[in-house]
């Protein structure tokens, strides 16, 4: 899960974010995001300052991924073997 800390800058609220690194030596460590026609590439494992709305997108994506994994696990437990 991404670590976040809020700060207020001249151009609006900014948030410090550090995405966890992907496992594996050759794993891609860059993550692409697009919010309101603005594109961002965030390097995993490094702390970066991003707009608050981008941090919200990242948080919502993490929640959706957790929900999907939980749903898949529950569905697999209900299916007959």
N, C-alpha and C positions, 0 to 999 in steps of 0.2 A: 504494500500500500504506500502511496506517496506521502512523504512528510511535507507539511506546509506550515509557514509562518506568515502572518499578514504584516504589511508595511504600507504606509501612504506616501506616495511620491507626487511630483508636480503634475504628472499626466494621469492621475487617478490611482486607485488602489492597486498595489503590486503584491505578489505573494511569492515567497521563496519556496521552491519545490525541489524535491530530490526523488526521482523515480528509482525504484530498486533495479539493480542490474539483472539482465537475463542470464540464466545459467549457461555454461559452456564457453569455451575459449573463443570459438568462432561465431558466437551468437551476435545478431545485430543489436547494437546498443543505442541506435537512434530511433526515436519515436516521432511520427508525424501527426500533427493536429491542425485543424482548420476551424476558425471561429470568425463569423461575420466577414468572410472573404479575406481574412488574414491567415497566412500559413506560418506554422512554427515547427521546427525540428528540435526536439529536446534530447540531449544525450543522457542516457541512463547512468546513474551512479554519480552524477555531478549536480550540485546545487545551482539552480538558476532562478532569476527573477522573472516572473510572468504576470500578465494581467489577471485580475481576479476572475474574470469571466472564463478564461482558459483553465484556471484551477478548478472551477466549478464543473467544466466539461470533463476533466480528468477524474474528478471525484465521482461524477455520475456514471462514467464508463466503468470504473472499478466496482461500483455498487451493482451495475447491470451484469458484469462478469461473475461476481459472487452469486447473484441470484440465479443465473443460468447454470452454474456449476452445482448449486444446491438442488435445483430442479432436476437436473440430469441424474444426480445421485439418488434422489427420492424415486424417480421414475424407474431407475435400474433396480431398486430394491423391491418395487411393487410387481415387476414383470416376473412371470413364472420361468423357472430355469429348466 
